Amino acid sequence: MNPVLRLLPACAPAVAAPAAWAAWLGWDQEWDVGPGGTATGPYEAWQVIGLVLTLLVPVYWATVRRHPVSAVLGTSAGLTAAAFYDWSDDSTGLFVIGVGLIMLGSLAATAAACAVITFARRDRAEGTA
């Protein structure tokens, strides 16, 4: 098998994550200020949900090809890099905390998703045997 094709399941989540971040979150940089002066945003819930659902595709694809570690690490690295790039213009420096939370949260969530995908496919395979 071509070595490039062997690397594809490992690289796909790492490339898909920042691309999905840019598509779902990269264009929305405005904070919404309510009548009481409270600021929310810049992202809406539907944008984050769209990002998560979009990333399930490459995570599933890599996991069923027996590359769950690549799915977890690639997705987390891609999201962490995208968050760092997107938020690094924050003059307070607090963006680093947010980037760290993105890294930890994406590691945990992607690992959980890979575990569910693996066990669901294993159960389905055992049920048909």
N, C-alpha and C positions, 0 to 999 in steps of 0.2 A: 504494500500500500504506500502511496505517496506520502512522504513525511509532512507535507503541508496539510494534507487532509487529516492526518493524525492530530495535528495541533488545532484544527478548527473547533472541536468541542471545548477545548480549553480556552481559546481566545474569544469565541463568540460572546459569552457573557461579559467579558471585560470590555469589549467594543460596544456591545448593545447598551450597557448601563449608562455611560456618559451620553450616548446618542439619545436614549430615552429621556434622560434628565433634561437635555437641551430642548427636546420636543415638548415635554410636558411642563417643565418648570423654568427653563432658561429664559423665556420671553417675558415672564411676569415678575417685575421688580418693584412694583408700586405697593406701598403699604396703604391699607384702608383705615381712615380715621373716622370713628363714629362720632355722633353728636356729643357724647360725654367726654370726648378727647381720647378714648382708648383706641390704640392702634392694633390692627390685626393684619395678618398676611405675612409675606406677600403672596403666599400660595393659598388657593382654595382647596377644600377637601377633595373635590372631584379631580383636581390635577394630580394629587398624590395617589389617589385610588387608581387613576389611569396609568401612572408610572408603575405602580406595583403590578397591576394586571398585565401591562406590557412586558415587564421583566419576567413574569412567570413563563413566558414562551421560551426564551433562551435557557432559563434555569431548567425547565422540563426537558428541553431538547438535549442539554448536556448531561442531565441526570440519567435519562433513559439510555444514553450511550456510555454509561458507566464512568462518568466524569463528575461525580457530585462534588468532589473537593474543588475542582476547577470552577464549577458553577458557583460555589460559595465564595471562594477567594476572588474569582474574576468579577462577579457582581459587586462584591463589597469594595474591591479596589477601584472599580469603575465609578461607583457612586461616591466613594470618598474623594477621589480625584475631581469629580464634577462639582461636588459641594465645595471643596477647597477653592477651585477656580472661580466658582460663582460668588462665593462669599468673601473672598480674600480682600476685597476693597473696604471691608469694615474697619474703620479707624480705631475702634475700641480694642480690637484684638480678641474679642470674645467669640468670634467666628470659629476659633480653634475648638472651643467646647462643643459647638454645634457639629463641626466636622467629626469630632471624636464620637459623638452620639450617633451620627449617621453610620460611622464605621461599625460600632458595636451593635447597633440595631439591625443593620443590614446583614452582618455576620450571623446574628441569632435568627433573624427571620428567614434568611436564605437556607441556613442549616436545617431549620424546622421544615421548610417547604421541601427540601431535598429528601428529608427523612420520610415525610408523608408520601411523596411521589414514589420513593423506593418501596415502602411497605405496601402501598396500594397496588403497585405493579406486581410485587411478589405475591400478594394475596390473589390477585386476578390470575396469575400464572399457575398457582397451586390449585385454584378452583377449576381450571380447564384441564388439568392433567389427570 
